[in-house]
Amino acid sequence: MGGGVVRGLTLDNPAGWLTGEDSISMSRDRAMKVSTVNRCVEVLSTSMAVLPVYIMNEATKERITNHQLGGVFWGRANEAMTTFDYQKLMMCNQLLRGNAYAWINRDPSSGAPRELIPLPPDYMSIQIDTAGHLWYLFLNPQTGKQTRLRPEDVLHYKAYSEDGIEGISVLRRASLTLDTSIAAQKYENSTWRHGGQPSGILTTDADLGKAKTFRTLPNGQKEEVDPKEQLRQSWERTYGGPDNAFRVAVLDVGLKYQPISMTNTDAQFVESNEVRVSDLCRFFGVPLHLAYAGKQSYESNEQNGIEYVTYTLLGYETQWGQEDSYKLLLPSQRAGNQRVKRELKVFLRGDTTAQAAWYKAMREVSGLNPDEIRGLEDMGKIPGGDKYYASWNYGPLDQWSELSAIRALGKAGAVAPEEGSEA
């Protein structure tokens, strides 16, 4: 396989170099049990999965409809996955694992991609050989066999990276916030399991330590029981848990109950939960209203949605588009200015009134023709719909000079009659 540096893993360490305390903090299963994390991952992965993919000629800005990549972009990414399922999985891997990999299964004769097969990030590593070339190593989890893949045959979407080679997951960067959130969930769960009541102490003037009690084990032997522990278990059995919440406690033998823990109000549980939600949303770049949090107005949510597209989705779309264009398009196609793009306008549509006003304005300035407007609304073309119009009471642009001359002559004729005609 040759020498070089391998950033990698073994079957004993499928998480790669994220081991020990970090791997515990970054546990995907634990993190996805936090509702905010779950929602942010769902929002981002679904957002990228629903974006329409198209091939565009950068020179002419025209979309290429009958392209050989249509099979993997508009049909099925592979035998087992629709394009939606594939893109959603890739985004989840990028967010939760820091890296998303897919092997490009090519046609041997043409080199064109036939399938895009996601590879488990936990079984991928990167090798830089002695000549400085980069290779991808895939460790088969069933056979233990390691396969070296050429970089041009592996799509690699990275999260935040400190070296440009491997990404760092959001979970790793947000580990402190996640640990705090998980600890708070455990505290809240414990509070409800114990009836929503604060813990406290049972006091008595009697010396319980001198009162010896015994219990009989299954083997017939007797075991001494700590009277304090016995009293604690009896109390929790009778008054603990949600089913026993607010039961009237009957205390005997001089026992007194004294609560000592802070209540939920004292802990400001609601306020601290909102802070945690905001922190996690910031890490993922998801607006609060998409995580079903916050109390923003409709206008504020609309603006936040635009910023979500501009400052979050646009970055992912640019990265994916550049990676797809370089590795999925053939060299001759890239030389012909072909590029892979994703349509972000699906998230920028306002209400129907605003949308109609935007279409009208774009048509009047020749920004869109009727067929393009209909295409954005998933409608078919119409006769003459490829014509662009502008004011002169809206005539076709390709006849602009002729119509302008006719209009000018018409105005002139209205002022000065032609020679030889009657006034």
C-alpha positions in Angstrom: 0.0 0.0 0.0 3.0 2.2 0.3 4.3 4.5 3.0 2.8 7.8 4.1 0.6 9.2 6.9 -2.7 7.5 7.6 -5.4 9.3 9.5 -7.4 6.4 10.3 -9.0 3.6 12.1 -9.0 -0.1 12.7 -11.8 -2.6 13.4 -11.0 -2.1 17.1 -11.4 1.7 16.7 -14.0 2.4 14.0 -14.4 5.9 15.3 -11.0 6.9 14.1 -8.9 9.2 16.2 -11.9 10.4 18.2 -11.5 8.2 21.3 -11.8 8.3 25.0 -13.8 11.1 26.6 -14.3 12.9 23.3 -16.1 9.9 21.7 -18.4 9.7 24.7 -19.2 13.4 24.6 -19.8 13.2 20.8 -21.9 10.0 20.9 -24.4 10.5 18.1 -27.0 8.3 19.8 -26.8 10.4 22.9 -26.8 13.7 21.1 -29.8 12.8 18.9 -31.9 12.2 22.1 -31.6 16.0 22.7 -34.7 17.3 20.9 -32.9 20.4 19.6 -30.1 18.4 18.0 -32.6 16.0 16.5 -34.7 18.8 15.0 -31.7 20.8 13.6 -30.3 17.7 11.9 -33.8 16.9 10.5 -34.2 20.4 9.2 -30.8 20.7 7.6 -30.8 17.2 6.1 -34.3 17.6 4.6 -33.5 21.0 3.3 -30.5 19.7 1.3 -32.4 16.6 0.2 -35.3 18.5 -1.4 -33.2 21.0 -3.3 -33.7 20.4 -7.1 -30.4 19.5 -8.8 -29.6 20.8 -12.3 -26.6 21.0 -14.7 -25.9 24.5 -16.0 -23.6 25.9 -18.6 -21.7 28.6 -16.7 -20.9 30.5 -19.9 -24.5 30.8 -21.3 -26.3 30.3 -17.9 -28.5 27.7 -19.7 -29.7 24.6 -18.0 -28.9 21.3 -19.6 -32.0 19.1 -19.4 -30.9 15.8 -21.1 -27.7 15.1 -19.2 -26.1 11.8 -18.5 -26.1 12.5 -14.7 -29.9 12.6 -14.8 -29.9 8.9 -13.7 -28.2 9.6 -10.3 -29.6 13.1 -9.7 -33.2 12.8 -10.9 -33.7 9.0 -10.8 -32.1 6.9 -8.1 -28.7 7.5 -6.6 -28.2 3.7 -6.3 -30.2 0.5 -6.3 -31.3 0.9 -2.7 -31.8 4.7 -2.4 -33.7 7.5 -4.0 -31.9 10.7 -4.6 -33.7 12.2 -1.6 -32.7 9.3 0.7 -29.1 9.5 -0.5 -28.7 13.3 -0.1 -30.4 13.2 3.3 -28.0 10.5 4.6 -25.0 12.4 3.2 -26.1 15.6 5.1 -26.6 13.6 8.3 -23.2 12.1 8.1 -21.6 15.5 7.4 -23.3 17.0 10.5 -23.0 14.1 12.9 -19.7 12.6 11.8 -18.0 15.6 10.3 -17.5 13.8 7.0 -19.7 12.3 4.3 -18.3 9.9 1.8 -19.8 8.3 -1.4 -18.1 5.9 -3.8 -18.7 6.8 -7.5 -19.5 3.6 -9.4 -18.5 4.5 -13.0 -19.3 3.0 -16.3 -16.1 1.2 -17.4 -16.4 2.3 -21.0 -17.4 6.0 -20.6 -16.3 6.8 -17.1 -19.7 8.3 -16.4 -21.2 7.8 -12.9 -23.8 5.0 -12.7 -24.3 4.9 -8.9 -23.4 7.0 -5.8 -22.9 4.6 -2.9 -22.5 6.2 0.6 -19.6 4.8 2.6 -19.8 4.7 6.5 -17.6 7.5 7.8 -16.6 5.4 10.8 -14.8 3.0 8.5 -13.1 5.5 6.3 -9.7 7.0 6.7 -7.4 9.2 4.6 -3.8 8.4 3.6 -1.3 10.9 2.3 1.5 9.0 0.6 5.2 9.9 0.5 4.7 11.7 -2.8 2.0 13.9 -1.2 -0.9 12.3 -2.9 -4.2 11.8 -1.1 -6.0 8.4 -1.0 -9.1 7.2 0.7 -9.0 3.9 2.7 -12.2 1.9 3.3 -12.2 -0.8 5.9 -14.9 -3.4 5.3 -16.5 -4.0 8.7 -17.5 -7.6 7.8 -14.3 -8.9 6.2 -11.7 -6.6 7.7 -10.3 -6.0 4.3 -9.0 -2.5 3.5 -9.5 -1.0 0.0 -7.6 2.0 -1.3 -9.8 4.4 -3.4 -8.7 7.1 -5.7 -9.8 10.6 -4.6 -11.6 11.2 -7.9 -13.8 8.2 -7.2 -14.9 9.4 -3.8 -17.3 12.3 -3.1 -16.2 13.9 0.2 -18.4 16.6 1.9 -16.7 18.1 5.0 -18.0 19.9 8.0 -15.8 22.6 9.6 -12.2 21.7 9.0 -8.9 22.8 10.5 -6.8 21.4 7.8 -9.1 21.2 4.7 -8.7 17.4 4.6 -11.0 16.1 7.3 -14.1 17.7 8.8 -15.0 18.1 12.5 -18.5 17.3 13.4 -20.9 19.8 15.0 -21.2 17.4 17.9 -17.5 17.6 18.7 -17.5 21.4 18.6 -20.7 21.6 20.7 -19.7 18.9 23.2 -19.8 21.2 26.2 -23.3 22.5 25.4 -24.5 19.0 24.6 -23.1 17.6 27.9 -24.9 20.4 29.8 -28.1 19.8 27.9 -28.0 16.0 28.5 -27.2 16.6 32.2 -30.2 19.0 32.4 -32.4 16.4 30.8 -31.3 13.8 33.3 -32.0 16.2 36.2 -35.5 17.0 34.8 -36.3 13.3 34.2 -35.1 12.5 37.8 -37.3 15.3 39.1 -40.4 14.0 37.4 -39.6 10.4 38.3 -39.6 11.4 41.9 -43.0 13.0 41.7 -41.9 16.5 40.8 -41.0 17.1 44.4 -37.5 18.3 45.7 -35.4 15.9 47.7 -35.1 16.5 51.4 -34.1 14.9 54.7 -36.0 12.9 57.3 -35.0 13.9 60.8 -35.6 12.2 64.1 -34.3 12.5 67.7 -33.8 8.8 67.9 -30.5 7.2 67.2 -31.3 4.9 64.2 -27.7 3.6 64.2 -28.3 1.6 67.4 -31.4 -0.1 66.1 -30.2 -3.3 64.4 -32.5 -5.1 62.0 -31.9 -8.2 59.9 -33.4 -9.7 56.8 -33.4 -13.3 55.6 -31.6 -14.1 52.3 -32.9 -16.8 49.9 -30.2 -19.1 51.2 -31.6 -18.9 54.7 -28.8 -16.7 56.1 -29.5 -13.5 57.8 -28.0 -10.1 56.8 -27.9 -7.0 58.9 -29.8 -4.1 57.3 -28.8 -0.4 57.7 -31.9 1.1 59.3 -31.2 4.4 57.6 -31.1 2.8 54.2 -34.2 0.8 55.0 -36.1 4.0 56.0 -35.0 5.7 52.8 -36.2 2.9 50.6 -39.5 2.7 52.4 -40.0 6.5 52.0 -39.1 6.4 48.2 -41.3 3.3 47.7 -44.3 5.0 49.3 -44.0 8.6 48.2 -41.6 8.6 45.2 -42.6 8.5 41.5 -45.2 10.3 39.5 -48.0 8.0 40.7 -47.4 8.9 44.3 -46.9 12.7 43.7 -48.6 14.9 46.3 -49.6 12.0 48.6 -50.1 12.9 52.2 -47.0 11.7 54.2 -47.7 10.1 57.5 -44.7 10.4 59.8 -44.2 8.5 63.0 -41.6 7.8 65.6 -40.7 11.5 65.7 -39.8 11.8 62.1 -39.8 15.2 60.4 -39.4 16.0 56.7 -37.3 19.0 55.6 -36.9 19.8 51.9 -33.4 21.0 51.1 -33.1 21.1 47.3 -33.9 24.0 45.0 -37.2 23.8 43.2 -37.6 24.1 39.4 -38.5 27.7 39.8 -35.3 28.4 41.8 -33.3 26.6 39.1 -35.1 28.7 36.4 -35.5 25.6 34.3 -37.4 27.2 31.5 -34.9 30.0 31.1 -31.9 27.7 31.1 -33.6 25.4 28.6 -34.1 28.3 26.2 -30.4 29.2 26.5 -29.4 25.6 25.6 -31.8 25.6 22.6 -30.4 28.9 21.3 -26.8 27.7 21.7 -27.4 24.5 19.8 -29.3 26.3 17.0 -26.3 28.6 16.7 -23.9 25.7 16.3 -26.1 24.2 13.5 -27.0 27.6 11.9 -30.7 26.9 12.2 -33.2 29.7 13.1 -35.1 29.3 16.4 -38.5 29.1 14.7 -37.4 26.1 12.7 -36.6 24.3 15.9 -40.0 25.2 17.2 -38.5 27.7 19.8 -38.6 31.4 20.3 -41.4 33.9 20.1 -40.6 35.8 16.9 -43.2 37.5 14.8 -44.2 36.3 11.3 -42.1 39.0 9.7 -39.1 38.2 11.8 -39.4 34.5 11.0 -39.6 35.3 7.3 -36.4 37.3 7.5 -34.7 34.5 9.5 -35.7 32.1 6.8 -34.0 34.2 4.2 -30.9 34.4 6.4 -31.0 30.6 6.9 -30.8 30.2 3.1 -28.1 32.8 2.7 -25.8 32.1 5.6 -26.4 28.3 6.1 -27.7 26.5 3.1 -25.8 28.5 0.5 -22.5 27.4 2.0 -23.5 23.7 1.8 -24.9 24.1 -1.7 -21.6 25.8 -2.8 -19.4 23.0 -1.3 -21.6 20.2 -2.7 -21.8 21.8 -6.1 -18.0 22.2 -6.4 -17.3 18.7 -5.2 -20.0 17.2 -7.5 -18.8 19.3 -10.5 -15.2 18.2 -10.1 -15.8 14.5 -9.6 -19.1 13.7 -11.3 -18.6 15.7 -14.5 -16.1 14.4 -17.1 -13.1 16.6 -17.9 -14.5 17.4 -21.3 -17.8 18.5 -19.7 -16.0 20.7 -17.1 -14.0 22.2 -20.0 -17.3 23.0 -21.6 -18.3 25.1 -18.6 -20.8 22.6 -17.2 -21.4 22.8 -13.5 -23.7 21.0 -11.0 -26.0 23.4 -9.2 -28.9 23.2 -6.7 -32.0 25.5 -6.8 -32.2 27.5 -3.6 -35.2 29.6 -4.7 -37.5 26.9 -3.4 -36.9 28.3 0.1 -37.2 31.9 -0.9 -40.8 31.9 -2.0 -43.0 34.2 0.0 -46.7 34.3 0.2 -48.7 34.2 -3.1 -49.2 37.9 -3.3 -45.5 38.6 -2.9 -44.6 35.8 -5.3 -46.9 37.2 -7.9 -45.5 40.7 -7.6 -41.9 39.3 -7.9 -42.8 37.4 -11.0 -44.5 40.4 -12.6 -41.5 42.6 -11.8 -39.0 40.1 -13.2 -41.1 39.7 -16.4 -41.3 43.4 -17.0 -37.6 43.9 -16.8 -36.9 40.9 -18.9 -35.4 38.9 -16.0 -37.7 36.0 -16.6 -39.8 34.8 -19.5 -43.2 33.1 -19.1 -41.8 29.6 -19.6 -39.2 30.3 -16.8 -41.9 31.6 -14.5 -44.1 28.5 -15.2 -41.1 26.3 -14.6 -40.6 27.7 -11.2 -44.2 26.8 -10.5 -43.8 23.3 -11.9 -45.9 24.1 -15.0 -45.2 23.2 -18.6 -44.1 25.5 -21.5 -46.6 27.3 -23.6 -46.4 28.6 -27.3 -44.4 31.8 -27.3 -43.5 31.4 -23.7 -39.7 31.6 -24.4 -40.1 35.3 -25.4 -38.8 38.1 -23.2 -40.8 41.2 -22.8 -40.2 44.8 -21.7 -42.1 48.0 -21.6 -43.2 49.7 -24.8 -46.4 48.2 -23.6 -44.6 44.9 -23.6 -43.3 43.6 -26.9 -40.8 40.8 -27.7 -37.1 41.8 -27.2 -36.0 40.3 -30.5 -38.4 42.8 -32.2 -37.5 45.7 -30.0 -35.8 47.9 -32.6 -38.6 47.4 -35.1 -41.3 48.1 -32.6 -39.5 51.1 -31.4 -39.3 52.5 -34.9 -42.9 51.9 -35.6 -43.9 53.5 -32.3 -41.7 56.5 -33.1 -43.1 56.9 -36.6 -46.6 56.6 -35.3 -46.1 59.5 -33.0 -44.5 61.6 -35.7 -47.3 60.8 -38.1 -49.8 62.0 -35.5 -48.1 65.4 -35.4 -47.2 66.0 -39.0 -49.3 64.5 -41.8 -47.5 62.8 -44.7 -46.8 64.9 -47.8 -49.6 65.0 -50.3 -52.2 63.9 -47.8 -55.2 65.9 -46.6 -54.9 67.7 -43.3 
